[in-house]
Amino acid sequence: MTNAEPPIHETCMGFCRTCGVVHSLPEGRAADHGREMMDLFSRIRRLDYLASDEEADPQLSFDYLFQEGRGHMFGVLDCLDPEGNQVVLRAFSSLRDGVRHIAGWVPPIHSDELWDEVVLPAQAEIKALTRKIHANAHDPATAVGIREERKRISRGLVATVQDQLLFTNFRGEQRFLRDVFSNSGDIPGGVGDCCGPKLLNHAALMRLKPMGLAEFYWGASTPSGSRVQGRFYPCCQEKCQPILGFMLCGIDELS
């Protein structure tokens, strides 16, 4: 097993535009659960960890998911239910081929309806246009026009997803992404696909009280060294921190 680095104590935080406060959540005991997950990964090398070897899906093996030297972020949220019982939630960041629902992992924030009716058709168009670009490599003028069309569809897809992305906090409030994102400027694509937001949104919907959150990287380390297998990392500044303030709001008032 790869030795895990010490957890990051300021793992999850963000400014809440509603109450003007920076809310935060430490790693707590979640880091221990993260190490247990890494140990499991090193032994079974697949995401469907609840399935038996006979029932395992080959497309959920790390050999398939981590092709071309890729890796992904995984997160663990240590919670208490209303009766004081421990509940451990687990999440993965966006994976190849639109992997979304696997037993033992919290679901994505955006709905299956949005995924099936908006995201998948747009992605199919984008892939088809990419193939056309390659086929017209000998004709730069035509390729430029196709690239512009691909860019238009891609930007439209991001905008549509962002318009419909609804977050829940620990006061029971629900707001759309554009109403909670605290940073100025354009909202980057992929907001809400990371582990922290998925975990907190699910905990809020299930009326669980978060006690600690830890995220770690698993897979081939990046060439730049910005992500190393087995190390813990804080929630990202670009996509997560601007929404975590709203998502954590009310957490300190939970009994």
Buried (B, 14 or more C-beta within 10 A) or exposed (E): EBEBEEBBEEBBBBBBBBEEBBBBBBBBBBBBBBBEBBEEBBEBBBBBBEBEEEEBEEEBBBEBBBEEEEBBBBBBBBBBEEEEEEBBBBBBBBBEEEBBEBEEBBBBBBBEEBBEEBBEEBBEBBEEBEEBBEEBEEEEEBBEBBBEBBEEBBEEBBEBBBEBBBBBBBBEBBBEBEEBBBBEEEBBBBBBBBBBBBBBBBBBBBEBBBBBBBBBBBBBBBEEEEBBBBBBBBBBEEBBBBBBBBBBBBBEEBE
